Amino acid sequence: MKDIIILGAGGEALEITEVIKLINRKENTWNIVGYLDDNKKLIGTTVSEYKVLGTIDDAVNYPNAYFISSIGHPNRPELRGEIRKRIPFGDDKLATIIHPSVVICPTAKIGNGCFIQANCVLSTHTVIGNNVLIAYSSNVGHESTIQDDSVVGVNVTITSDVHIGKSVYIGPGAIFRNDLSVGDNTLIGIGSVVTESVPKDTKYICQFRPFKFPIGEENPYKYE
């Protein structure tokens, strides 16, 4: 078995832990050493049976381990990449963890350090870079790419020929029209319908207006 350390000790770290356990039920592959988290109050505590060993910078003390990141934040799309740069080893020491239910076409390519959760689909000739997180039930259409250090939220639909840059954070439920691109260091808001290319260093947020009518309204869809 190979030693693995999870970066971050929050909710997503628990998700990674559970998927590793599921993988190990079929074949003993990973030995979870523990977590590294910059919240010093957590050091020495136990999270889901495993200890928080130190901060991210303590990764240097584990040269024989593999690492996987649980870290990402919508207000700081660049954060995931910043954490990766603090690991003083090459990308070949980043572990890719994929839930067994994920459908991956044979022509798809997946980099190091990725975490792909349950019920995702990676279609033909998709390319996923290093250190990418893809959450539950998200789909990546044919010939689309997601570059390094990006996060894809729950139930995102990326259609064909969509090119997502580096350090992009895509909120849950976003939908992308085919044949467009999203620049680096960009936030795509929750539930956004992306119908055009988005430049780098941008927040792309769709706001929805609610409408409320009496239950007996004859034509509830008539509004200004």
C-alpha positions in Angstrom: 0.0 0.0 0.0 1.1 3.6 -0.7 1.0 6.3 1.9 -1.2 9.2 1.2 -1.7 12.5 3.0 -4.8 14.7 2.4 -4.3 18.4 2.2 -7.0 20.2 4.2 -9.1 18.7 7.0 -12.6 20.1 6.2 -15.6 18.6 4.6 -14.0 17.8 1.2 -11.2 16.0 3.0 -13.9 13.7 4.5 -15.2 13.1 1.0 -11.7 12.0 -0.2 -11.3 9.8 2.9 -14.5 7.9 2.2 -13.6 7.4 -1.5 -10.2 6.0 -0.5 -11.9 3.6 1.9 -14.2 2.5 -0.9 -11.3 1.9 -3.2 -9.5 -0.1 -0.5 -12.5 -2.4 0.0 -11.9 -3.7 -3.5 -8.1 -3.6 -3.4 -5.8 -2.4 -0.7 -4.2 0.6 -2.4 -3.8 3.5 -0.1 -2.7 3.9 3.5 -4.1 7.2 4.9 -1.3 8.8 7.0 -3.4 11.8 8.0 -4.2 15.4 7.1 -2.2 18.6 6.8 -4.1 21.9 7.5 -3.0 25.5 8.0 -5.5 25.8 10.9 -3.0 25.3 13.7 -5.9 24.7 16.2 -6.6 21.4 14.4 -3.1 20.0 14.7 -3.1 16.9 16.9 -6.9 16.5 16.6 -8.5 13.5 15.0 -10.8 13.9 12.0 -12.6 10.8 10.7 -10.2 8.4 12.5 -7.0 10.1 11.2 -4.9 12.8 12.8 -4.1 16.3 11.6 -0.3 16.0 11.4 0.7 19.7 10.9 0.4 22.5 8.4 0.7 22.3 4.6 4.4 23.3 4.9 5.0 20.1 7.0 4.6 18.1 3.7 8.4 18.3 3.5 8.6 15.7 6.3 6.9 13.1 4.3 9.0 12.5 1.2 7.7 9.0 0.6 4.0 9.9 0.7 1.6 10.9 -2.0 -0.6 13.9 -1.6 -4.1 15.0 -2.7 -5.7 18.3 -2.1 -9.2 18.9 -0.7 -8.8 22.7 -0.8 -10.7 25.2 -2.9 -12.7 28.4 -2.3 -15.0 30.4 -4.6 -13.7 33.7 -3.4 -10.1 32.6 -4.2 -9.9 30.5 -7.3 -6.1 30.7 -7.2 -6.0 29.1 -3.7 -5.8 25.5 -4.9 -2.8 26.2 -7.1 -1.1 28.1 -4.4 -1.4 25.1 -2.1 0.0 22.7 -4.7 3.1 24.9 -5.1 3.8 24.6 -1.4 4.3 20.8 -1.8 8.1 20.5 -2.3 7.9 17.5 -4.6 7.0 16.9 -8.2 3.5 16.4 -9.6 4.2 12.7 -9.8 3.8 12.7 -6.0 0.2 13.9 -6.4 -2.3 11.1 -6.1 -5.4 10.9 -8.3 -8.4 9.4 -6.5 -11.5 8.5 -8.6 -14.8 7.1 -7.3 -15.5 3.7 -8.8 -18.8 4.9 -10.3 -17.2 7.5 -12.6 -17.5 6.8 -16.3 -14.3 7.5 -18.2 -14.0 7.1 -21.9 -10.8 5.3 -23.0 -9.6 8.4 -24.9 -10.0 10.7 -21.9 -6.8 11.9 -20.2 -6.5 12.7 -16.4 -3.6 14.3 -14.7 -2.0 13.9 -11.3 -3.6 15.0 -8.1 -7.2 14.9 -9.3 -10.2 14.0 -7.2 -13.3 12.9 -9.1 -16.5 12.2 -7.1 -19.3 9.8 -7.7 -21.5 9.6 -10.9 -19.4 11.9 -13.1 -18.9 11.3 -16.8 -15.7 12.2 -18.8 -16.6 11.9 -22.4 -14.4 11.0 -25.4 -11.1 13.0 -25.8 -11.6 15.1 -22.7 -8.4 16.3 -21.0 -8.3 17.0 -17.3 -5.1 18.7 -16.0 -3.3 18.3 -12.7 -4.8 19.0 -9.3 -8.4 19.2 -10.6 -11.4 18.5 -8.4 -14.7 17.4 -10.0 -17.7 17.0 -7.6 -20.7 14.7 -7.8 -22.7 14.1 -10.9 -20.8 16.5 -13.2 -20.4 15.8 -16.9 -17.5 16.9 -19.2 -18.5 16.6 -22.9 -16.3 15.4 -25.8 -13.1 17.3 -26.6 -13.4 19.6 -23.6 -10.5 20.5 -21.3 -10.1 21.5 -17.7 -6.7 22.9 -16.9 -4.7 22.7 -13.7 -5.9 23.6 -10.2 -9.5 24.1 -11.1 -12.6 23.1 -9.1 -15.9 21.9 -10.7 -18.9 21.9 -8.4 -21.8 19.5 -8.0 -24.0 18.8 -11.0 -22.1 20.9 -13.5 -22.7 20.3 -17.2 -19.8 21.1 -19.5 -20.8 20.4 -23.1 -18.5 19.8 -26.1 -15.4 21.8 -27.0 -15.4 23.8 -23.8 -12.0 24.9 -22.6 -11.7 25.8 -18.9 -8.5 27.6 -17.9 -6.3 27.3 -14.8 -7.5 28.0 -11.3 -11.2 28.3 -12.3 -13.8 27.7 -9.7 -17.2 26.5 -11.1 -20.1 26.7 -8.8 -22.7 23.9 -8.5 -25.3 23.6 -11.2 -23.5 25.7 -13.8 -24.2 24.8 -17.5 -21.9 25.6 -20.4 -22.8 26.1 -24.0 -20.5 24.2 -26.4 -17.5 25.8 -28.1 -16.4 28.4 -25.7 -13.5 29.1 -23.3 -13.1 30.3 -19.7 -9.9 32.2 -18.8 -7.6 31.6 -15.8 -8.4 32.6 -12.3 -12.2 32.9 -12.9 -15.3 32.3 -10.8 -18.4 30.9 -12.4 -21.3 31.4 -10.0 -23.8 28.9 -8.7 -26.4 27.9 -11.4 -24.9 30.1 -14.1 -25.8 29.5 -17.7 -22.6 30.3 -19.6 -23.4 31.2 -23.2 -20.3 33.1 -24.1 -16.5 32.9 -23.5 -15.4 34.4 -20.2 -12.1 36.3 -20.0 -9.5 35.7 -17.3 -9.7 37.2 -13.8 -13.5 37.5 -14.0 -16.5 36.7 -11.8 -19.3 35.4 -14.0 -22.6 35.3 -12.0 -26.1 34.8 -13.2 -28.8 36.3 -11.0 -32.3 34.9 -11.1 -35.4 37.0 -10.4 -38.2 35.2 -8.5 -41.8 35.8 -9.4 -44.7 35.1 -7.0 -48.4 34.9 -8.0 -51.6 33.8 -6.3 -52.3 30.2 -6.9 -55.4 31.0 -8.9 -53.6 33.2 -11.4 -54.8 32.2 -14.9 -51.5 33.0 -16.6 -48.7 32.9 -14.0 -46.0 33.2 -16.8 -47.2 36.7 -17.9 -44.8 39.1 -16.3 -42.8 42.2 -17.2 
